[in-house]
């Protein structure tokens, strides 16, 4: 597991506190890692995949607001 570079965000979902952390890669030359974790859960992905998922969620939010006329 790579060493933590910094905490990108903190949040709460379903009564669980979550941290999103940026970590160094395990091996030199590989992509940085993102850990989404709580005290009961940990999900790891590389930075490129995280950016794809994050942008997809932001686009879905924008589309929902347009469809429902939410500001």
SVG drawing of the C-alpha trace seen along z (x, -y; Angstrom):
<svg xmlns="http://www.w3.org/2000/svg" viewBox="-38 -28 48 31">
<polyline fill="none" stroke="black" stroke-width="0.4" points="0.0,0.0 1.4,-3.4 2.1,-6.2 -0.6,-8.9 0.1,-12.1 -3.0,-14.0 -6.6,-13.8 -8.7,-15.0 -12.1,-15.0 -14.1,-13.9 -17.8,-13.1 -20.6,-11.1 -22.7,-8.5 -25.2,-6.1 -24.0,-7.2 -20.4,-6.3 -17.5,-8.9 -15.5,-8.5 -12.1,-9.8 -10.9,-10.1 -7.1,-9.9 -4.4,-10.4 -1.5,-7.9 1.8,-7.3 1.9,-4.2 3.1,-0.9 5.7,-0.6 7.7,-3.3 6.3,-4.3 2.7,-3.4 -0.3,-5.8 -1.0,-7.3 -3.8,-5.6 -7.0,-6.8 -8.4,-5.2 -12.1,-5.7 -12.3,-4.4 -14.1,-4.4 -13.5,-2.3 -15.5,0.6 -14.8,0.2 -11.9,-0.5 -12.0,-0.9 -8.8,-1.4 -8.4,-2.5 -5.8,-4.3 -6.1,-8.0 -7.1,-7.8 -10.1,-5.5 -11.1,-7.8 -11.2,-10.9 -13.4,-9.0 -15.8,-8.0 -15.8,-11.5 -16.5,-13.3 -19.3,-10.8 -20.9,-11.6 -20.6,-15.4 -22.2,-15.0 -25.0,-12.9 -25.7,-15.6 -25.7,-18.3 -28.1,-16.3 -30.4,-15.6 -30.6,-19.3 -31.4,-20.2 -34.1,-17.6 -35.7,-18.5 -35.1,-22.3 -33.1,-22.4 -30.7,-25.2"/>
</svg>
